Amino acid sequence: MSHYLKDPDATSDHAIDWTDYLDGRTIVASSWSVDPVETGGVAIVEASFDGGRTAVRLGGGIVGHAYRLANHVTLSTGGSDDRSLELRVEQR
């Protein structure tokens, strides 16, 4: 799991490169979730996927709080997998 810092007033972009994992398969769907969900917490602003890369833009967050961001993908073969990132919000 990768760890990142985020300013509460900034939007930040994060991506996962699945290319090496795909082995000839393609991503047909991608969804992101944030845990915990809380008022004023980190929120998903926009999400996308293209080829072997998934991306998300995040806003908000409460200083001192940590969040787990999970990306779930569905593959062209019908399988699925998850990857996670951890964010800690700090005033920067």
ChimeraX attribute file (.defattr): number of C-alpha atoms within 10 A of each C-alpha:
attribute: neighborCount
match mode: 1-to-1
recipient: residues
	/A:1	9
	/A:2	8
	/A:3	12
	/A:4	12
	/A:5	14
	/A:6	22
	/A:7	18
	/A:8	22
	/A:9	15
	/A:10	13
	/A:11	16
	/A:12	16
	/A:13	13
	/A:14	13
	/A:15	15
	/A:16	15
	/A:17	14
	/A:18	16
	/A:19	14
	/A:20	8
	/A:21	9
	/A:22	14
	/A:23	8
	/A:24	9
	/A:25	15
	/A:26	18
	/A:27	22
	/A:28	16
	/A:29	15
	/A:30	20
	/A:31	16
	/A:32	19
	/A:33	14
	/A:34	20
	/A:35	14
	/A:36	13
	/A:37	12
	/A:38	11
	/A:39	10
	/A:40	11
	/A:41	20
	/A:42	27
	/A:43	19
	/A:44	17
	/A:45	13
	/A:46	12
	/A:47	16
	/A:48	14
	/A:49	18
	/A:50	13
	/A:51	13
	/A:52	16
	/A:53	15
	/A:54	22
	/A:55	18
	/A:56	19
	/A:57	15
	/A:58	20
	/A:59	19
	/A:60	20
	/A:61	25
	/A:62	20
	/A:63	16
	/A:64	10
	/A:65	13
	/A:66	21
	/A:67	20
	/A:68	17
	/A:69	22
	/A:70	17
	/A:71	19
	/A:72	16
	/A:73	21
	/A:74	16
	/A:75	16
	/A:76	14
	/A:77	11
	/A:78	9
	/A:79	10
	/A:80	14
	/A:81	10
	/A:82	12
	/A:83	14
	/A:84	17
	/A:85	17
	/A:86	16
	/A:87	20
	/A:88	19
	/A:89	21
	/A:90	16
	/A:91	12
	/A:92	10
